[in-house]
């Protein structure tokens, strides 16, 4: 029921945008009001989630990983990325995690063979699909900045040129468009056909995939098949970024498919802070990634511990010295 419920939820969003912008002509609502509200919810919600994690998840001690050697003895080589004892090492470990999904690359799959034998195998397809999805999504977001900038800068033109270097079709085929469709499709099929993954998948997991797939699909339709007024789209985007919305007449000329696409993007922005997608910010707060492994170099004390009197060994021996000597227990002071 999870995939079906999520699919119908996304279809309902499409129908809402189609009826609202295409039938009721509520172009100002779907072209101005909802995008502004979605962006505000995204910013406030994202900051709120990060602050909640930051303030209500106390981690006073460094949590070291166990797959690398910590700096302990001078003749043992330290794994500077697995258990970094310096800030530069933490930055390197975090950069590899954020940019290349290092922990997912080393992930293994386990399965039972012949009934009782546990076998470990590679799981690189998941890493490749996740990497392809996130990087293509980033490239697409960066490419869309041209709608919000009057004079397109050279770096943005270079990204567009690299994304379309195959020179296929007219208009040119963007590689990121094809990659994101394939990657999201693989992630969906993986949840459907792998029993272990299907068992733990919720409707929210499918909803995010269907929503992103619908956003990419409507974008592909607008670029390669069903044309929209690109000049009108840029005027609308420039008006939104400058808090000077365009006239309603110009909004009507753009086309209903664009408003469906924009409404789906707005829905994703509003849904983002309250879903698992907010891991984009949570990865930076992971104590196994952002803390130095210096528990043997620096003493960590709970900040909320109130001071207590500690019964030292010297005091213990002073209290029980005679009894210890009588029992034959060696003492430090006679």
C-alpha positions, 0 to 999 in steps of 0.5 A: 500500500505504501507505493500506491498511497504515495503515487496517488498523493503525487497525482493529487498534487499534479491535479491540484496544480492543473485545476488551480492554474489551468482551469481556475486561472489562479496563476498568482496563487501558484506562481507567487504566493505558494512559491514564497510560502514554500521558500519561507517554510523551507528556510524556517523549517530547516533552521528549526530542525538543525537547531533542535538537533544542535541543542537537544542532542547532547554529545559531550564525548567524542564518538570514535569509529572502530574501523581505523586506528586512533592516535595512541602510540608513536610506533602505530600508524594512525588512520587520519581519516577514520579517526582524525585527531586534528581539525584538518582530518575531520574536515577531510573525513567530512568532505569525503562523506558529503562529496563522495559518500565514503561510508556508503561506498564501503557499505556491504550487503549480507545474505544467507547462502545455503540456509546457514552460511552468512556471506558478505558482498559488494553493494556498489550499485546503491552508492553509484545511484546515490552519487549520480542522483545527488550530483545530477540534482545539484547540477540541475539546481545550479543550471536553474540559476540562469532564470534568476540572473540577468547576465549569466556568469561564465562559470554557469555557462561552463557547467551548462556546456559540460552538462550538454557536451554530447551535443545530442538533439535540439535543444541539446540533451542535458546529461543530468536530466537523463542521469537523475531519471535513471538514478531515481528509477533505480532507487525506486525499483530497489525498494520494490524488488529487494525484500529487506528494503521493501520491508522497512520502506514507508509511504514517505520514502516512496512519496519523496521518490515519486515527487522528485521523479515527477519534478524531473519528468515535468522539467524534461517535458517542458524542455524537450517535448511540450514547450513553454514560454521560456522568456515568460518563465525568466520574467516570473523568476526575476520578479520573484527574486526581486519581490516585484511579481509580473502582471497576471496577463504575462503569467497566463501565457507561460503554460499550465505545465510550468505551474504544475512543475513549480507547484511540485517544486514548492511541495518538495520545499515545504516537505523537505524540513519535515522528512528524511530529506533533511539529512542534508543538514544532519550529516554535518551534525553526526558525531561520528563524522564531525568530532576529533578522536582525541579521547586519549589526548584530552579529557572530556567532561559532561557539562551538566555534571554537578561537582561531587566529592571523589573518594580517591585511592589515597583516602581509601587506603587511609581509611582501611590501611590496617585492615588491608595490611591484616588481610595481606593486601599491599599498601603504598604507605606503611 
